[in-house]
Amino acid sequence: MTLILALVVGGLYAAGLYMMLRRSLIKILLGLALLSHGANLLIFTAGGLTRTHAPLLPSEGALTLAQSADPLPQALILTAIVISFAVLVFALALFRKTYETAQSDDVDLVKTEDEES
Amino acid sequence: MLYFIAILFVTALISVPLCRWLPKNGGWFLALAPAALFVYLCDALASFPQGVSGQTLPWFPGLHISLAFRLDGLSLLFALLISGIGFLVALYIMAYMSGNARQGLFYAYHFFFMGSMIGVVTADDLLLLFVFWELTSVSSFLLIGFHHERAEARRAALQSILVTGLGGLALLAGVLMLGLRCGTFRISEILLGANHQAFTVPILAAFLLAAFTKSAQFPFHFWLPNAMEAPTPASAYLHSSTMVKAGLYLLARFQPIGADSPVWFWSLFLAGACTALLGAVLALRQTVFKRLLAFSTVSALGLLTLQLSVPHPLAAAAFAALLVAHAFYKGALFLVAGAVDHAVHETDLRRLAGLYRLSPFLVGAAALAAASLAGIPGLLNFTAKEFLYDFWGRAGSLFVPATLILMIVSALYTVAALLILRPFFAARAEDAGVPLTFHSLDARLWVGPVVLGAAGLLFGIFPQRLLQPLVSAVCSAMLLTDEPVHLEAWPGWNLQLALSLAAVAVGVLLFVWRAWRPLRKARLALAVETFGDRAYDGALRGLFRVAHGSTRILQHGYLRLYLLVILLATVVLVGVPLTAAVSHLHLELSLKSVRIEEAFSALLVVLGIMGTVHSPSRLAAIISLGVVGYGIATLFLLFGAPDLSMTQFVVETLTVVLLVLAFRHLPEYDLKSRLAVRMRDVLLCSALGCVMAALVILANSFQLHPKISSYFMQNSALLAHGRNVVNVIIVDFRALDTLGEITVLATAGLGAWALLKLRPRKKEATR
């Protein structure tokens, strides 16, 4: 299963970056979303897949690491999901504003040079 | 030494408030610092052979860099000149800058420079030497550009710091190479170890570049005359005895280990000879007092460099004598030039006349200094030149070229001396323009020149008494021997004397015939004066052009091209070693262990990806993106991460809703790139996807460190009283992270709100 998920991660990265290389603002945004999915799944898979229990301690007695999934990557990914959502929302607002101002969603047309030579 | 340097720096700090408090007489107090240092150094000289003192304080103990200072004969000579002339200049500034609101600032730069210079000549640690070396560049930049309201001053200051800064960088490289090669950064240890293989050609080249730029050797001579934009006290100080001598100090210091290489001899001999001749010839073309002195300084520096090309007791003695002589007469002449400028407000030698009316003391000082410059017997420069003739007389095949150079330079110096003296004694100017008005001359303006001129005379008459201890000290430091050197004021009738007198006679003849047409034509034909300057301008322009060009190529402003470069670099730099590592792994490719629901979720993700990339409509693409998110959420659920799964479901739903809402306002979906471009991107991204997949597989195949998660598993209930370990980690063990995350979320929300809701005011909107 690790192999399959590794390929899925590769696919997410490839697709995300491909979308980010487009000239359309919407596609860049979607690429960003795919890329963050890829990163989350990368951490999840690299942390080790296990089909056993979730890291929830029973009300009595202990649970060792061998008996459950690793909680640390999960905590990291949880943070990452929320942050990438925040980034996505901000990027969305930014891109919408850009489109309103520039009347174009083509980044090549939006591009301005700071220094006019 | 550290204390004295600290005192000088503190003096620099207090000079601004002190001069504001005592605008007229503050300089007296400030001059105490160099005076005290001078007295201390004289005392050290008196007890010399025992006087080699060192002091070491740890600075960066971990890097073996220490504040190590050492005062040996060579350091002593330079430090005496720096502090002694520094004292006289400090008095001189008081009168020269009186009434100037920025007097205190000038004093601050002066003492800052003095402290740095003392640091250069006493540092016993290579890196410390470099630090002080750079400080002298910085402080001289401030001094040269003191009149920063003038464009020429700004240009000259920039030029000097760029040229000497280039040398500084070379010095850093050389110092690091030398220190690493010798295993120690302590200069005295390197010299005493006398590892004659220590100076490889790259190290030597770096040191020579540093010394030549600092000491204005050909082809870097051009910055020195331009630096005459500095106020005259700074010129007198920087160019008679200190800044430009730092390069000579460096050469003299490392001569014991550097001079074994033939590169050392040839580069010093040739650069010295070129500089000496070029400076002397160009000096005669000058009409401005200070510029004439500047070019003759360049020439004298050339002679001194020439003198360092061969390690020999006589050469070292001649070097020391010439150094002292030059500091005396050139310091005096610069101060005289400043006094004349201050009193008459005219700097062109052709328009000056009748200066004998200014002050008999000033005239006397000028006469003594000029006589020393010309090499008249009885003055120190004569004694020094005797040494030079004597030394080169024993140098075999080099006798003829070296003696010729010396004679030509001496003759030209005589002309220069007469050119300088003429306005003092002639009643009428050569080129009478506006009639001169004579202002009264403050005594503090002639004290310095008189002391220096008289010193030249006294040292010249009593060399055994006054010069001998210095010269022996220098010889012992440079040659690491105690061979005594004998000095004579009057060597008797011999070849050297004849050569000296012949040079003076030729000089007098040249001066008398200076109006003779062929001679004037020859003088004017020399267009080499501005050559260095033009080369500098060209180099600077070229540098700017390269910078513009490279910026235009590298910083093109296309996001996706930046991304492409990053991708390509990642694929090559990460992908190649990764492929090698993965190919060694024994991969278990059996799909038996895959469950049907897992495979289905993975398929869902893959389909979602394809939909997102391929879909011709934006709505379909957004929904496909949602499918990807839901697929991943399912995978989280299947592999023991219910918290992640729930969060992912919620966030994904929100994302899709937001995107759909927002995309109502966005344009249609279309293909903007050409097919070839898309194919290129597909190829590159697929390659990167493979790299990432390989990375995941590799990460799963081994474990570098024991997992720290067991700690959380054991202590979650015990310490944090929570049973959902993931939650406990987020809100307790890594609570600070979560705080950061919340902050990011809030900031992003605020930003988005501001972008969408805040409108520019009507006025700006219509613009």
Interface residues (C-beta under 8 A of the other chain):
Chain A: M1 T2 L3 I4 L5 A6 L7 V8 V9 G10 G11 L12 Y13 A14 A15 L17 Y18 M19 M20 L21 R22 R23 S24 L25 I26 K27 I28 L29 L30 A33 L34 H37 G38 N40 L41 L42 F44 T45 A46 G48 L49 T50 R51 T52 H53 A54 P55 L56 L57 P58 S59 A62 L63 T64 L65 S68 A69 D70 P71 L72 Q74 A75 I77 L78 T79 I81 V82 I83 F85 A86 V87 L88 V89 F90 L92 A93 L94 F95 R96 K97 Y99 E100 S104 D105 D106 V107 D108 K111 E113 S117
Chain B: H548 R552 G557 Y558 L559 R560 L563 L564 L567 L587 E588 L589 L591 S593 V594 R595 E598 A599 A602 V605 V606 I609 M610 T612 V613 R618 A621 I622 L625 V628 G629 I632 L635 F636 L638 F639 G640 A641 P642 D643 L644 T647 Q648 V651 L654 T655 L658 L659 A662 F663 H665 L666 P667 Y669 D670 K672 S673 D681 V682 C685 S686 L688 G689 C690 V691 M692 A693 A694 L695 V696 I697 A699 N700 K707 I708 S709 S710 F712 M713 Q714 S716 A717 R723 N724 V725 V726 I729 I730 R734 D737 T738 E741 V744 L745 T747 A748 G749 G751 A752 W753 L755 L756
